[in-house]
Amino acid sequence: MEKSINLTLKVWRQASPTAKGKFETYSLKNISTDASFLEMMDILNEQLVKEHKEPVAFDHDCREGICGMCSLYINGHPHGPDGEITTCQLHMRNFHDGQTITIEPWRSAAFPVIKDLVVDRGAFDKIIQAGGFVSVNTGGVPDGNAIPIPKDKADEAMDAASCIGCGACVAACKNGSAMLFLSAKVSQLALLPQGKVEAARRAKAMVAKMDELGFGNCTNTGACEAECPKNVSLSNIARLNREFLKAKFKD
């Protein structure tokens, strides 16, 4: 049976990247526990528009847990209190009547706030541009598919490729490190024969770009893996370190 709850929201409001931000408090009544978290945010914005107030800016796109756009920091957790899901997959049944919910943007020097809950994650795109691709000639699609790959390696590569680049790992890390994201992108290519030709150049270029963009060092505490909505493994960071060291030894 559908249940409704009343909520108090503390939402970070910031008009622009250079403006000073602060928390604003809002009350919502009769929110269905069957609603998703982003649907609840839509209801809040409808209420604000009716009150002739500025709606809250937040990122969203597919609302199916695929795009990684819904980057909200909810009650101290990236994507909220439920595990292995994105914000758009979080439902209001995870909260109780009368609860106060604190909603913030990702907090990282490399992810500057654009407005309210929206941050600029273009730094991830720059890391990918630095080396997260294969530029060697591997032939046509049938030729690429004909290359034999051990199943365990293919499975590991697919697990690494499940990273959606949402930035939860950066938001969870006390140093704002992008190592889990970077290692997933390096691993998905380093495990496959098509990616081995450029492996050394890729590892060095992507790590250098990550450092240049202001991400912090890995803390080795595992907060990134714990908060990752796709459960990307820390073992990828170990693989990245091996790839980077091999590249340096070759130099």
Order of alpha helices (4+ residues) and beta strands (2+ residues): beta-beta-alpha-beta-beta-beta-beta-beta-alpha-alpha-alpha-alpha-alpha-alpha-alpha-alpha-alpha
